[in-house]
Amino acid sequence: MNEEDKKYLIHFDEYFENILKTVPEYSHIQAKKELDNIYDTFIDYSTHWSGKFYMTGFGDAMQLVINSLNINNN
């Protein structure tokens, strides 16, 4: 991972700790459950869209190869 990549890291643990510091002690368990839910939802969201764009990009690349082969065969 280079320096450019490191700028885009998401420090979930730090964010969660900072949020929990602002929540009353008696609400930590519920807040933690909600934060974990946000994390899981974000990961699912990222996985879905990354996969979708990967497949679109892969399909586009394959179409370029196929078109290139068709042009060379004609």
N, C-alpha and C positions, 0 to 999 in steps of 0.2 A: 504494500500500500504506500503510495507516494504522498507528498504533502497536500497536493490538490484533493486527493481522495479523503484525507483525514479531515479536511474542512467540512465535509458533508456527513460525518459520523453523527448519529443520533445517540446521545448519552441518556438513555431511558432511566437508568438507575439514579443518576444525578437529578433528573427532573422529578422522579418519583419521591426521592428523599426531600427535595425542596418543597414539593407540594404537601407531603406529610407533615412537614414542620409548621405549616400554616393551618393544619386541621387539628381540632381538639383531640387530646389523647383518647377519649372514649369513642371517637369515630375512626380511629386508625384502621380497624379491621375492615369496616365497610369501604373506606376510602381505598385501601389496598386492593380489595376485590374489584372495585371500579377501575383503578389504574391498571390492574392486570387484564381486565376486559378490554380497555383501550389498547393496550399493547398487543393482545391477541388479535383484535380487530385490525389494527394497523398492519401487522404481519400478514394476515390473510389478504387484506387489500393490496399490499405491495406484491405479494406472490401472484395474485390474480392478474394484475396489470403488467407485471414484468413478464409473466408467461405469455400473456396475450400479445404484447408488443414483440417479444422474441419470436413467436410463431408468425406474426405478420412480417417481420423483417426476414425471417428464414424463408417464408413463402415468396417474398419479393426477390430475394437473392436467387432462389430456385427458378423463378420466372425469367430472370435475366439470363441465367445459364441456358435454359431451354430456348429462349428467343435467340441467343447467340448461336446455339447449335443449329437451329432452324435456318438462320441466315447463312451460316457456313455451308449447309447442305444444299441450298438452292443455287 
